[in-house]
Amino acid sequence: MNNRLLSRLTPVSFLQAFVIHSVNLWKKHNEQFSHQDNSVQYLGLSACSCFEETVRKQLEFQDALTRDQYTDVIIEIKNQIGGEFSRASSGEADIRVENTRCPFGAQVKETPELCQMTSSVFGGIAARNFGYAQVELRKRIAVGDSVCDVAIYLNREDHQPRRGDEYFFQDGELISKLNDTDAIVQVTDKTDRYWCGCGDTETASVQKPQTLVIGDSKAIRDVTDAIEIVAPTMANMLLGGETGVGKELIARAIHATSGRNPEKFIAVNCAAIAESLIESALFGHEKGAFTGAYNVHKGFFERACSGTLFLDEIDGLSLTSQAKLLRVLQEGEFERVGGRQLIKTDIRIIVASNRKLKDLVSAGEFRKDLFYRLNIVTINIPPLRERRDDIVALVDHFLKKLSVKYQKPPKSLGEQAWLKMMHYDWPGNIRELENVLENAFLFAKTEVIENISIEVSDSEVDQTHHSLIQSTKEKVSRNVEIKLLHDALARCSGNVSAVAREMGITPRAIHQKLKKHRIDADEYRTK
């Protein structure tokens, strides 16, 4: 085989060629393919849930998709396999996306049936999240149009008299009714396992899950010790701490190190759901339970199955909603809105609040019986100002993550930036730290970040924390110095003289620091 051809062969191009040739073979064996064979539709419906799950993780979408998030998901799926999809102007009734390059290339004109993959993937994902969808392929590159123009309708009342395939999600099944035909394609939830299992190895299933908790301060070690003790148990948990300290991250770590980690982890922000919708969101509803309830909807409790349900900002629930939650915790069962059948639940509940629930109980804003039901095990996550010696590890972690996210060379903080980071009080905690670093990473013109968009003054350091800062100053300074030396050696390929010039001190001083911290410059020299 030609070496030039081999150099262009990628897993994606191979898959594209395989699918195209498979369709052509089907056509040869069945002249009525486009009317009688629904293999491409079935293929897309089977794969769509796994595609959605993969992109959700990349985009960090945890809850039920909004219209905007759904649009982001379908665009990302298509663009990752070679398309150039983007949003198009749309009205209240539809979602529209356009594409200027087909993922299957020019060969798609030989097999226009492949457009059914787009319809079934878009429609399947929409049906799973909204109950119903109709997908209309208005323009197609495959039939000679300059672009692909796709409209998705999420309301069944809006579909007439438009043309397009319809998609429904009922009782764990995706159902597709093909346009202008009597053909119906059905796919069960189990089918996607064949796709989601692709690429898994036997060793992957037995690897110890990552705890995701970063830091080595005593404060964070106390948290990780508590996780190791309580994660294997059945106990429900209450996480406390200020906004941005990483309560969801800790909840995920608990799930990952528990026996439930093969099952789902579902995070819900209770304060973000309207009071009128909270019961339906948590417990689901039956078809016809209220205006707009066109299909059965599974709530978060049902979707979590045997996994973990994380209820963040639990204090955002009204007293009425708290009573309904208490009943589920006590009885282990619930009913969907408008339903009469009891549904058993076997999930672990982890709740979180940035306010002290005990104080809310005293103020009459939180039910006492629910508090005692939840307060079996409590983990309080310390704010960042009380674990400053973890900042070095957190900065290193986020900068590496940003390098991968934006596909840019690694960057590191300069000395002045480090001084700011260490003296700032971080009222927004880890979330603020990550945002500040992302801003600095994007605007830094060199691989050394010197400008950090935070203001530090002596008055900002509260006297209450002054003794804490002094007690950790030596350790923090040592960690920062070690980090600066490693970064400089990496940039200078182990050349001590170059490191000395960059830091503005003598080579002898650098050698002394390397000896003090037991750092070997030879490890950074180009072989």
Secondary structure, 3 states (H helix, E strand, C coil): CCHHHHHHCCHHHHHHHHHHHHHHHHHHHCCCHHHHCCHHHHHHHHHHHHHHHHHHHHHCCCCCCCHHHHHHHHHHHHHHCCCCEEECCCCCCEEEEEECCCCCHHHHHHCHHHHHHHHHHHHHHHHHHHCEEEEEEEECHHHCCCCEEEEEECCHHHCCCCCCEEEEEECCEEEEECCCCCCEEEEEHHHHHHHHCCCCCCCHHHCCCCCCCCCCCHHHHHHHHHHHHHCCCCCCEEEECCCCCCHHHHHHHHHHCCCCCCCCEEEEEHHHCCHHHHHHHHHCECCCCCCCCCCCECCHHHHHCCCEEEEECHHHCCHHHHHHHHHHHHHCEECCECCCCCEECCCEEEEEECCCHHHHHHCCCCCHHHHHHHCCEEEECCCHHHCHHHHHHHHHHHHHHHHHHHCCCCCEECHHHHHHHHHCCCCCHHHHHHHHHHHHHHHCCCCEECCCCCCCCHHHCCHHHHHHHHHHHHHHHHHHHHHHHHHHHHHCCCCHHHHHHHHCCCHHHHHHHHHHCCCCHHHHCCC
